[in-house]
Each structure stands twice: as C-alpha cells, then as structure tokens.
Amino acid sequence: MIAITTVLLALPLGYLVRNQLVASVAYAIAYLWAFTFQTLYLTRSWVGGDHSAFPKDPDTLPISYGIVASGIFAIGFGLVAVGHRLAARRGTRV
C-alpha cells in the first residue's frame, strides 16, 4: 500500500505543486496515512498466524519492515524532488 501511494502520488505532486515543501508535506501525509493502514492490516494478519511481514516472536523488533518502509518513504521524497525539477525545466506550473 505504501509503495502504491508513493508511485501514484510522489512524482505528480512534485510536478504539479509549485512549492516543493508543500508537495513534500502532502506526500508525507498521504504516505503516513497509507502506512498506518498497511501496518494495521499486517498486524491483523500476524495475529491470525501469518508471519511473513513480522517475526513470530513478539519480543523481536521487525527491523527489516522498518528499513523497507523507510526506504520507500525516502524514494518518495526523491520522486517529489524529481517532479519539481521536471516542472521547473518545462517552465509549467499550476
């Protein structure tokens, strides 16, 4: 869900929104909303016995999940910046 949100929103927000800070904040809000619901969905599955996203032991931190989620978040900010530069080159702003 967070990857889909990143792909669908980050570049267009960077391209269409004049202020890069506003585009970044809008992306962060959308990402964090999706992250919350993705985590809820995965936690419900984990409680039901699916251990593909989180470790079986509840005392173990899911470091890999955090690293992947942080990486997707950072890639999204990069896409916002790329969209902003593309729009600046074209000289088109909404």
Secondary structure, DSSP 8 states (H G I E B T S, - for coil): -HHHHHHHHHHHHHHH-S-HHHHHHHHHHHHHHHHHHHHHHHHHHHHTT--SSS-SSTTS--HHHHHHHHHHHHHHHHHHHHHHHHHHHHT---
